[in-house]
Amino acid sequence: MRSCLVAIAILLTSTIADAHIRITSPTPRSTTVLKQRHCGATGSVRANVQTFAPGATLHLVWDEYVAHPGWFRVSFQENGDVFETPPASNGPSSGGASNYPTEELTGTTDAATGSLIIADRIMHPALSLDVVLPNVECNNCTLQLIQMMIDKPPYTTDVASNDIYYACVDLVISASAPPPDAGVGNGGDAGFDPDAGSTGSGGSGGCSVAGGSSAVVALAIIGLLRRRRRART
């Protein structure tokens, strides 16, 4: 029990320090550096690949550890993990003016990257979205979530931009995917249900941390153990 709590505390400290958002379902590509486009730390590779049928509905859930003024965007890339970066507005880029993106681009496909914007300008406090996947088949496709922050002007679209957090889910879309009632949901990983308090594909007797709600549980357990220790002395 004690080793479990130590592991939880270490993991929570690292996760909260390095991330403002985290996809909790389906299982995302793992990275602790989310400000590097387009899916997190440079050099991150496809992982936790989920398989869905063409046109399937994917329930995307995320946590926002540090709230900022701004919005979220969900995009789909049929081949790879390069996405459109939200374009700056035509406003000035100095003197406190924001020149943050102002367009609502839901449903548009970027000519340069081929990425499709499924939902744009998702406003707080939304932390989930039912995503209808495109009716295509692909072996190297990616779903991207970004958090666009608008409180540190001026906004730039270069690689050094400090205004966006990136997170991705690696996908395969196949007509041969198992049906949704096959036990893993739309042919993919069962992932994490934030209302259930446990991971969807848990192990046997271990401990895990999957999102912000787990932090509350872990801190409560640590507090209880401390009170018991003081009572014994």
C-alpha positions as a printed NumPy array, in Angstrom:
array([[  0.   ,   0.   ,   0.   ],
       [  2.774,   2.409,   0.98 ],
       [  4.75 ,   1.761,  -2.231],
       [  1.564,   2.281,  -4.217],
       [  1.037,   5.687,  -2.605],
       [  4.638,   6.725,  -3.287],
       [  4.242,   5.785,  -6.946],
       [  0.985,   7.72 ,  -7.199],
       [  2.487,  10.816,  -5.569],
       [  5.506,  10.804,  -7.898],
       [  3.373,  10.312, -10.986],
       [  0.884,  12.996,  -9.992],
       [  3.646,  15.517,  -9.317],
       [  5.243,  14.865, -12.707],
       [  1.97 ,  14.899, -14.639],
       [  0.567,  18.08 , -13.106],
       [  3.882,  19.923, -13.4  ],
       [  4.401,  19.113, -17.081],
       [  0.89 ,  19.261, -18.502],
       [ -2.082,  21.573, -18.615],
       [ -4.294,  19.039, -20.403],
       [ -4.33 ,  15.274, -20.722],
       [ -6.517,  12.981, -22.782],
       [ -7.965,  10.339, -20.458],
       [-10.036,   8.351, -22.963],
       [ -9.202,   6.736, -25.306],
       [ -5.662,   5.968, -24.162],
       [ -3.42 ,   8.69 , -25.667],
       [  0.095,   8.715, -26.977],
       [  2.261,   9.073, -23.895],
       [  4.276,  12.289, -23.517],
       [  5.039,  14.675, -20.661],
       [  6.038,  17.635, -22.849],
       [  2.856,  18.91 , -24.48 ],
       [  4.012,  22.222, -25.953],
       [  5.853,  20.63 , -28.874],
       [  3.734,  20.287, -32.005],
       [  1.955,  18.348, -33.142],
       [  1.457,  15.61 , -30.546],
       [  3.822,  16.392, -27.718],
       [  7.548,  15.888, -27.29 ],
       [  9.6  ,  15.721, -30.466],
       [ 10.463,  12.12 , -31.238],
       [  7.332,  10.697, -29.633],
       [  6.142,   7.644, -31.549],
       [  2.798,   5.968, -32.163],
       [  1.656,   4.107, -29.077],
       [ -1.532,   2.722, -27.517],
       [ -2.991,   2.418, -31.014],
       [ -6.798,   2.14 , -30.997],
       [ -8.805,   0.445, -33.771],
       [-12.224,   1.751, -34.805],
       [-14.615,   1.183, -37.676],
       [-15.114,   3.86 , -40.359],
       [-17.697,   6.387, -39.201],
       [-17.625,   5.116, -35.611],
       [-18.286,   7.471, -32.709],
       [-15.349,   7.93 , -30.345],
       [-15.996,   9.475, -26.948],
       [-13.032,  11.76 , -26.329],
       [-12.46 ,  12.811, -22.708],
       [ -9.741,  15.06 , -21.323],
       [ -8.652,  16.741, -18.091],
       [ -7.583,  20.369, -17.819],
       [ -5.146,  20.604, -14.913],
       [ -4.478,  24.337, -15.317],
       [ -7.334,  26.438, -16.67 ],
       [ -6.566,  29.258, -19.097],
       [ -8.796,  31.6  , -21.075],
       [ -9.136,  30.089, -24.521],
       [-10.626,  27.072, -26.226],
       [-10.013,  23.542, -27.507],
       [ -9.827,  22.072, -31.023],
       [-10.131,  18.446, -32.163],
       [ -8.614,  17.477, -35.52 ],
       [ -8.082,  14.295, -37.549],
       [ -5.127,  13.38 , -39.745],
       [ -5.565,  10.431, -42.109],
       [ -1.833,   9.88 , -42.626],
       [  0.658,  10.793, -39.928],
       [  0.615,  13.381, -37.152],
       [  1.16 ,  16.763, -38.789],
       [ -1.759,  19.164, -38.347],
       [ -2.71 ,  22.714, -39.184],
       [ -1.587,  25.257, -36.621],
       [ -4.367,  27.772, -35.856],
       [ -3.655,  30.862, -37.972],
       [ -3.106,  34.249, -36.383],
       [ -5.693,  36.955, -36.912],
       [ -4.909,  40.063, -38.933],
       [ -4.481,  42.227, -35.86 ],
       [ -1.174,  43.839, -34.838],
       [  1.388,  41.631, -33.132],
       [  2.633,  44.04 , -30.448],
       [  1.443,  46.627, -27.963],
       [ -0.716,  44.165, -26.039],
       [ -2.962,  43.256, -28.993],
       [ -3.652,  39.561, -29.089],
       [ -3.838,  38.654, -32.812],
       [ -5.068,  35.237, -31.593],
       [ -7.073,  33.077, -34.025],
       [-10.638,  34.27 , -34.469],
       [-11.976,  31.996, -37.231],
       [-14.331,  29.089, -36.554],
       [-12.933,  26.357, -38.809],
       [-15.038,  23.312, -37.889],
       [-15.368,  20.96 , -40.861],
       [-12.545,  22.456, -42.908],
       [ -9.582,  20.539, -44.335],
       [ -6.174,  22.18 , -44.365],
       [ -4.745,  22.222, -47.901],
       [ -1.142,  22.068, -46.685],
       [ -1.384,  19.12 , -44.269],
       [ -4.64 ,  17.386, -45.219],
       [ -5.805,  17.51 , -41.616],
       [ -9.535,  17.819, -40.913],
       [-10.821,  20.055, -38.124],
       [-13.627,  18.032, -36.538],
       [-14.585,  20.606, -33.905],
       [-13.141,  24.063, -33.382],
       [-13.396,  26.624, -30.594],
       [-14.763,  24.203, -27.994],
       [-15.334,  26.473, -25.038],
       [-14.876,  25.863, -21.311],
       [-16.014,  24.062, -19.27 ],
       [-16.399,  21.295, -21.893],
       [-14.03 ,  18.382, -21.218],
       [-15.454,  15.749, -23.561],
       [-16.73 ,  15.359, -27.102],
       [-18.43 ,  12.609, -29.111],
       [-16.231,  12.47 , -32.21 ],
       [-17.678,  10.915, -35.374],
       [-14.66 ,   9.519, -37.213],
       [-14.421,  10.008, -40.992],
       [-15.761,   7.238, -43.195],
       [-12.289,   6.169, -44.338],
       [ -9.815,   3.368, -43.693],
       [ -6.304,   4.231, -42.548],
       [ -3.423,   2.51 , -40.779],
       [ -1.504,   5.618, -39.729],
       [ -4.172,   8.087, -38.605],
       [ -4.191,  10.398, -35.613],
       [ -6.716,  12.318, -33.543],
       [ -5.376,  15.539, -32.049],
       [ -6.612,  17.684, -29.157],
       [ -5.149,  21.138, -28.609],
       [ -5.666,  23.682, -25.86 ],
       [ -5.383,  27.214, -27.279],
       [ -4.455,  29.751, -24.581],
       [ -5.161,  33.421, -25.195],
       [ -3.686,  35.105, -22.119],
       [ -0.026,  35.549, -23.151],
       [  0.027,  37.834, -26.194],
       [  1.275,  38.308, -28.794],
       [  0.426,  35.037, -30.551],
       [  2.818,  33.627, -33.149],
       [  2.535,  30.548, -35.357],
       [  6.23 ,  29.652, -35.309],
       [  7.596,  26.553, -33.606],
       [  8.528,  28.576, -30.523],
       [  4.894,  29.556, -29.9  ],
       [  4.043,  29.202, -26.217],
       [  0.269,  29.369, -26.598],
       [ -0.769,  25.794, -27.47 ],
       [ -0.745,  22.439, -25.701],
       [ -0.896,  19.334, -27.905],
       [ -2.114,  15.763, -27.242],
       [ -2.923,  12.89 , -29.614],
       [ -4.586,   9.495, -29.89 ],
       [ -3.071,   7.096, -32.433],
       [ -5.683,   5.289, -34.526],
       [ -6.29 ,   2.586, -37.07 ],
       [ -9.622,   2.813, -38.885],
       [-10.609,  -0.486, -40.44 ],
       [-13.817,  -2.01 , -41.787],
       [-12.806,  -5.24 , -40.042],
       [-12.81 ,  -3.603, -36.577],
       [-14.889,  -5.487, -33.971],
       [-18.363,  -4.05 , -33.313],
       [-18.866,  -1.696, -30.345],
       [-20.34 ,  -4.447, -28.151],
       [-17.285,  -6.702, -28.534],
       [-16.06 ,  -5.696, -25.091],
       [-13.634,  -2.906, -25.928],
       [-15.896,  -0.23 , -27.419],
       [-15.943,   0.455, -31.158],
       [-13.075,  -1.945, -31.623],
       [-10.727,   0.225, -29.555],
       [ -9.22 ,   0.179, -26.098],
       [-11.811,   0.557, -23.361],
       [ -9.664,   3.418, -22.078],
       [-10.585,   5.387, -18.975],
       [-14.039,   6.218, -17.682],
       [-13.655,   9.343, -15.525],
       [-16.894,   8.525, -13.706],
       [-15.891,   4.974, -12.853],
       [-12.807,   5.783, -10.77 ],
       [-10.641,   3.087, -12.403],
       [ -8.957,   2.315, -15.686],
       [-11.003,   0.51 , -18.301],
       [ -8.437,  -2.226, -18.807],
       [ -7.072,  -2.572, -15.307],
       [ -4.481,  -5.043, -14.128],
       [ -4.634,  -7.408, -11.202],
       [ -4.177,  -5.78 ,  -7.839],
       [ -1.909,  -2.922,  -9.006],
       [ -2.3  ,   0.817,  -8.71 ],
       [ -2.777,   3.358, -11.447],
       [ -3.331,   7.056, -12.068],
       [ -5.457,   8.025, -15.048],
       [ -6.599,  11.599, -14.526],
       [ -7.454,  14.514, -12.255],
       [-10.051,  12.594, -10.239],
       [ -7.372,  10.081,  -9.218],
       [ -5.356,  12.924,  -7.701],
       [ -8.15 ,  13.669,  -5.256],
       [ -8.398,  10.019,  -4.233],
       [ -4.64 ,   9.695,  -3.799],
       [ -4.378,  12.819,  -1.659],
       [ -7.275,  11.653,   0.508],
       [ -5.559,   8.291,   1.127],
       [ -2.279,  10.003,   1.984],
       [ -4.093,  12.283,   4.455],
       [ -5.819,   9.296,   6.085],
       [ -2.526,   7.457,   6.581],
       [ -0.957,  10.543,   8.144],
       [ -3.842,  10.863,  10.624],
       [ -3.525,   7.172,  11.556],
       [  0.219,   7.585,  12.094],
       [ -0.312,  10.589,  14.421],
       [ -2.955,   8.656,  16.37 ],
       [ -0.451,   5.882,  17.125],
       [  2.184,   8.264,  18.542]])
